[in-house]
Every structure is written in C-alpha cells, then in structure tokens.
C-alpha cells in the first residue's frame, strides 16, 4: 500500500481523485483534496498520473 500526499497549494479542487478514489481522498473545508487512506501501487500511480495539476505525489 502507498501513502500519497496532496500539495494543498497546487490542488485546484477539481475532484477527479475524490470521484475516482473516494476511499482514499476527500475534500477539506477549503474544497481541496486530502488523503484519508492508502492506495495499492497501481491505483496510486493512476491517481498521480491523472491529477491535472500534478498535486498528488508519493
């Protein structure tokens, strides 16, 4: 399992990660994504690759 991080200064709150991996991401009070649980390696790589602003990393 992989623990990801979201750069709150880069995140634009588009919701792609939350919509795709709702067990691993949620929105905070400012509408930015935050990590709430780990993902398997393949899902983590997918979340990183699909973030339109590159806010998600290992």
N, C-alpha and C positions, 0 to 999 in steps of 0.2 A: 504494500500500500504506500501511496505517495502523499505527503502533505504539501499542498500548494499554498501560495500566498498571493494576495491581490494588492497591487500598489494603489492605494486609495487616491493618490494624486493623479494617476493615469486613467483609472477607471472612469468611464462615462455613463455607467449605469444602463447600458443597452439591454441587459437581461438575457443575453444568449447563454451565458454559463448557468444562470439560475434556471432558465427554462429547460436546458438540456440535462443538467445535473443538479436537480433540486434537492437531492440528499446531501450534496457537498457544498452548495453555495446558497446564500440568501442575501436579501438586501438589508443594509443597515438603515438607520434613521435618516441618513442623507441620500438614500437611493443608490448607494454604491454597493457592489458585491463584496461579501466577506465569506471566508472559508469556514464551514461548520463541521466538516469531516473529511477524511482521506478518500482518495480515489485509487482504483487499480492503475497500474502503469499505463495501459492503453488509453483509458479514459482521461487520465491526467495529461497525456501527450495531446489528445484531441482537444481538451479544454484550452490548453496553452496555444495550440495552433489556430484555434478558431476565434480567439479573442481579437476583435477588430483593432484594438489599440495596443495590444501586447502587454496588458496589465497583469496577466497571470504568469507566475513562474514557480519553479521548484524551490 
